[in-house]
Amino acid sequence: MLQLDAVQTLALAGLALFLGYGLCRVVPFLARYNLPPPVVGGLVFALAAWAAHGRGTTLFSLDTALQGPLMVAFFTTIGINASLWLLKISGRQVLVFLLLASGFAIVQNLLGIAVAMGFGLHPMFGVLAGSATLTGGPATGLAFAPLFEQAGVAGAESIAVASAMAGIVCGGLIGGPVATVLIRRYQLRSTHPEDHRAPPEERSVDVATESQREHAALKSIVVLLVAMWLGASVSSWISATGVTLPAYVGAMLVGAAVRNIDDRTGWIRLSVPTTDLVGNVCLALFLSVALMNLKLWELAGLALPLLVNLGLQALLVSVFCLLVLRAMGRDYDAAVMSGGFIGFMLGTTANAMAVMRTLVERYGVAPRAFLVAPLVGAFFIDFSNALIITGFMNWLD
């Protein structure tokens, strides 16, 4: 058995991460449905450990001491990037879309609880297989997993990954077809149908000097660390009231406060691309460590409940898109947003973007959809979903 300390574990996670990137390049299915490379690479290690466990062997023992700080760091960057100023860009549309997404997250949990009770499982299973992993994706599911484990859901981490991965695939599969049906059913047209180019993914080129870039990176990291420091006190204070919540919430709230104060005063002048970069690195390593440490054999007997839950969730979100279409204006942009809605309510924001890009390449540009859906899917839904999950956990406790 290979026994690794915290640094060696992180190094192995890095190797798993790049294994995932390699597999996503050479296996078309993985790229087509936007499966996250750190999840793919980590899952390979988890599957190898599962195979070894079946033969009575343990391949490796990991020290996951750095997993928690990496997770908190990622969600803190989400808070730092959640500027209220962004709501003013397309305020009403963003707010309506966020309310729809938050409302559906509640419905996801109610349906999940009903499925769990139908199979004689702990009601918390339904929340874990609901908005915690479908709306939240693998990162949120793994962040809340320890709390679900404490509440009585055995193998919560494995359940979280299985549900999130299945949701990502399902969201990529059905988002485009459902939106296409809406576009054809209501004969919707792009205002510029001749332009079938998706909005570019590349960020604008940073023309700052090397020293300015280093300063921006250092500033983002220091602000991140201070927000995590203060956030730990905020989380402790909230927990003292008897409210169950994951460790990252306090830091995320502090990060959001710092960002919005900076927007108004300009004292710090935080760089959003730099903070994004730091957060993405932390997320990738966190997911790799978490996936490698999974005990997939704990999923035995839960495959059927997970499949039934996912099938019902997919059907429900497809029907719910009719409401999304009407609420967002019943036009072409609203139909494209509906496809994106399925993408991130069952998977991740990357799914949403991939679904919407496929649609606009065929039917023409939808600029409003590419403004509203990423803002809600990448930033604001994480806040409301954390509150929703916490509320359900305290209600069911």
DRENTI-298264 format. One line per 8 residues: number of its first residue (from 1); their letters; for each residue x, y, z of C-alpha. Coordinates in pm, whole numbers. Layout:
N
NUM> A> X Y Z  ... $
//
This chain:
397
1> MLQLDAVQ> 0 0 0  124 347 -92  97 584 205  104 952 106  128 1268 315  -69 1586 234  182 1724 -19  230 1388 -190 $
9> TLALAGLA> -148 1349 -208  -175 1688 -377  99 1591 -621  -85 1269 -709  -403 1475 -752  -215 1692 -1001  -118 1384 -1200  -481 1265 -1189 $
17> LFLGYGLC> -591 1608 -1310  -368 1596 -1618  -471 1237 -1683  -826 1371 -1694  -731 1643 -1942  -563 1382 -2162  -864 1153 -2157  -1099 1441 -2237 $
25> RVVPFLAR> -888 1516 -2546  -880 1163 -2682  -1229 1038 -2583  -1493 1234 -2782  -1776 1142 -2545  -1602 1309 -2250  -1545 1632 -2442  -1891 1633 -2600 $
33> YNLPPPVV> -2069 1635 -2265  -1823 1861 -2082  -1724 1616 -1812  -1478 1801 -1584  -1118 1675 -1635  -1040 1664 -1260  -1350 1448 -1207  -1254 1218 -1495 $
41> GGLVFALA> -893 1178 -1379  -982 1134 -1014  -1251 884 -1104  -994 666 -1283  -800 640 -957  -1122 573 -763  -1217 294 -1006  -870 140 -969 $
49> AWAAHGRG> -909 152 -590  -1253 -10 -622  -1111 -291 -837  -832 -347 -583  -1083 -343 -295  -1277 -619 -468  -963 -833 -444  -901 -744 -82 $
57> TTLFSLDT> -620 -498 -158  -573 -131 -71  -378 61 -337  -307 383 -150  -379 579 167  -428 953 116  -382 1244 354  -666 1480 257 $
65> ALQGPLMV> -573 1760 499  -553 2010 212  -886 1910 57  -1090 2132 291  -880 2450 245  -887 2407 -134  -1266 2372 -128  -1311 2679 93 $
73> AFFTTIGI> -1071 2877 -129  -1272 2798 -442  -1606 2899 -294  -1447 3214 -152  -1350 3316 -506  -1715 3262 -606  -1808 3512 -334  -1538 3758 -445 $
81> NASLWLLK> -1670 3746 -802  -2039 3784 -705  -2073 4155 -766  -2415 4311 -720  -2312 4550 -996  -2349 4258 -1239  -2722 4248 -1160  -2756 4599 -1300 $
89> ISGRQVLV> -2626 4493 -1642  -2951 4318 -1721  -3113 4349 -1380  -3468 4228 -1426  -3376 3938 -1655  -3097 3817 -1426  -3322 3846 -1120  -3610 3657 -1283 $
97> FLLLASGF> -3377 3384 -1408  -3222 3353 -1061  -3567 3327 -899  -3665 3057 -1149  -3344 2863 -1083  -3378 2897 -705  -3742 2792 -717  -3657 2488 -925 $
105> AIVQNLLG> -3376 2396 -684  -3640 2374 -411  -3857 2156 -637  -3556 1932 -708  -3514 1868 -338  -3883 1798 -282  -3884 1547 -568  -3560 1391 -441 $
113> IAVAMGFG> -3707 1352 -92  -4018 1185 -237  -3801 938 -433  -3586 867 -126  -3890 799 92  -4035 579 -182  -3725 359 -164  -3716 366 215 $
121> LHPMFGVL> -3402 582 226  -3313 874 450  -3490 1192 324  -3150 1367 320  -3057 1134 33  -3311 1322 -177  -3149 1659 -104  -2802 1522 -178 $
129> AGSATLTG> -2927 1377 -507  -3127 1697 -565  -3000 2052 -574  -2679 1971 -384  -2540 1779 -681  -2764 1868 -977  -2786 2245 -937  -2462 2255 -740 $
137> GPATGLAF> -2253 2010 -941  -1972 1794 -802  -1804 2076 -608  -2111 2170 -404  -2207 1805 -356  -1864 1717 -220  -1856 2030 -4  -2182 1932 167 $
145> APLFEQAG> -2107 1557 174  -1957 1552 526  -2270 1716 664  -2493 1462 488  -2274 1182 623  -2319 1318 975  -2694 1339 915  -2713 968 836 $
153> VAGAESIA> -2651 935 459  -2387 660 434  -2136 700 149  -2240 1061 89  -1927 1150 -111  -1973 858 -350  -2344 938 -390  -2260 1303 -458 $
161> VASAMAGI> -2015 1218 -736  -2242 957 -895  -2539 1194 -896  -2337 1492 -1021  -2167 1296 -1301  -2496 1146 -1419  -2655 1491 -1408  -2376 1643 -1619 $
169> VCGGLIGG> -2422 1379 -1888  -2802 1408 -1877  -2794 1790 -1891  -2569 1779 -2196  -2792 1522 -2365  -3134 1683 -2322  -3064 2058 -2303  -3020 2108 -2677 $
177> PVATVLIR> -3312 1889 -2791  -3558 2051 -2548  -3456 2402 -2656  -3477 2298 -3022  -3834 2174 -2970  -3926 2510 -2814  -3765 2705 -3099  -3949 2502 -3362 $
185> RYQLRSTH> -4278 2475 -3173  -4310 2851 -3132  -4128 2937 -3458  -3875 3159 -3285  -3603 3341 -3478  -3278 3512 -3393  -3265 3884 -3462  -2948 3808 -3661 $
193> PEDHRAPP> -3003 3455 -3799  -2732 3503 -4063  -2468 3521 -3789  -2423 3164 -3668  -2112 3228 -3464  -2115 3158 -3093  -1975 3434 -2872  -1600 3385 -2833 $
201> EERSVDVA> -1473 3205 -2525  -1143 3385 -2504  -1095 3659 -2252  -964 3996 -2367  -587 4014 -2378  -430 4150 -2061  -188 4427 -2165  -63 4495 -1813 $
209> TESQREHA> 308 4464 -1745  451 4155 -1581  491 4334 -1248  130 4451 -1260  14 4096 -1325  221 3968 -1035  79 4243 -814  -276 4156 -919 $
217> ALKSIVVL> -214 3787 -845  -59 3862 -506  -345 4096 -419  -608 3837 -513  -437 3564 -311  -398 3784 -2  -761 3899 -19  -864 3534 -62 $
225> LVAMWLGA> -666 3426 245  -799 3713 458  -1157 3634 349  -1101 3267 445  -960 3377 781  -1250 3608 862  -1499 3369 708  -1402 3094 952 $
233> SVSSWISA> -1514 3322 1236  -1839 3404 1055  -1911 3033 999  -1840 2958 1366  -2075 3235 1474  -2353 3107 1246  -2299 2745 1357  -2326 2856 1720 $
241> TGVTLPAY> -2688 2952 1649  -2762 2587 1569  -2779 2630 1190  -2612 2352 987  -2401 2484 702  -2080 2390 515  -1746 2544 609  -1722 2764 301 $
249> VGAMLVGA> -2034 2976 353  -1876 3226 594  -1575 3281 367  -1801 3316 64  -2008 3583 241  -1696 3772 346  -1563 3749 -10  -1887 3891 -149 $
257> AVRNIDDR> -1879 4176 105  -1519 4263 12  -1601 4256 -359  -1902 4484 -332  -1722 4728 -102  -1439 4735 -357  -1689 4799 -638  -1815 5107 -457 $
265> TGWIRLSV> -1484 5243 -326  -1215 5114 -562  -979 5069 -268  -848 4725 -368  -927 4706 -741  -955 4329 -750  -889 4157 -1083  -1178 3927 -1172 $
273> PTTDLVGN> -977 3717 -1426  -699 3666 -1170  -943 3565 -897  -1112 3333 -1147  -778 3172 -1226  -691 3113 -860  -1038 2972 -792  -1026 2736 -1091 $
281> VCLALFLS> -688 2598 -985  -817 2537 -631  -1133 2373 -765  -943 2141 -1000  -710 2017 -724  -994 1988 -471  -1201 1774 -707  -903 1555 -795 $
289> VALMNLKL> -824 1484 -429  -1190 1424 -344  -1247 1189 -637  -933 985 -573  -1045 929 -215  -1391 800 -308  -1508 460 -188  -1725 364 -482 $
297> WELAGLAL> -1812 26 -332  -2035 216 -88  -2278 282 -376  -2394 -80 -383  -2772 -93 -375  -2825 277 -456  -2803 263 -836  -3178 221 -889 $
305> PLLVNLGL> -3285 511 -662  -3028 737 -830  -3147 641 -1178  -3515 687 -1092  -3442 1022 -933  -3240 1144 -1232  -3505 1033 -1481  -3780 1217 -1293 $
313> QALLVSVF> -3558 1524 -1247  -3483 1534 -1620  -3853 1507 -1707  -3943 1777 -1456  -3682 2028 -1573  -3787 1972 -1936  -4147 2063 -1850  -4032 2352 -1630 $
321> CLLVLRAM> -3860 2505 -1934  -4203 2609 -2063  -4227 2841 -1762  -3870 2961 -1820  -3957 3041 -2182  -4262 3244 -2086  -4101 3425 -1793  -3792 3524 -1993 $
329> GRDYDAAV> -3989 3679 -2280  -4110 3392 -2501  -3861 3483 -2772  -3558 3318 -2931  -3317 3431 -2657  -3555 3288 -2396  -3556 2952 -2576  -3175 2944 -2583 $
337> MSGGFIGF> -3175 3034 -2212  -3409 2739 -2152  -3146 2505 -2297  -2885 2665 -2076  -3120 2633 -1778  -3128 2256 -1823  -2750 2254 -1865  -2670 2405 -1529 $
345> MLGTTANA> -2971 2282 -1332  -2868 1922 -1409  -2497 1973 -1456  -2264 2273 -1460  -2236 2615 -1619  -1998 2459 -1872  -2286 2235 -1981  -2512 2537 -2016 $
353> MAVMRTLV> -2258 2721 -2231  -2199 2417 -2451  -2573 2365 -2505  -2630 2732 -2591  -2331 2746 -2826  -2464 2448 -3020  -2800 2623 -3057  -2662 2959 -3173 $
361> ERYGVAPR> -2430 2792 -3423  -2742 2653 -3589  -3006 2921 -3538  -2817 3248 -3489  -2684 3460 -3205  -2865 3509 -2873  -2670 3783 -2690  -2912 3818 -2398 $
369> AFLVAPLV> -2894 3445 -2324  -2514 3458 -2309  -2533 3745 -2061  -2802 3616 -1825  -2740 3239 -1805  -2367 3252 -1716  -2421 3523 -1453  -2682 3314 -1275 $
377> GAFFIDFS> -2522 2974 -1334  -2165 3070 -1245  -2222 3313 -958  -2560 3387 -804  -2714 3037 -794  -2431 2914 -570  -2542 3161 -302  -2911 3080 -315 $
385> NALIITGF> -2850 2706 -352  -2630 2700 -40  -2912 2864 154  -3168 2622 9  -2962 2312 94  -2892 2446 443  -3262 2515 494  -3362 2163 391 $
393> MNWLD> -3093 2006 611  -3209 2197 915  -3574 2123 834  -3510 1747 800  -3272 1727 1096 $
//
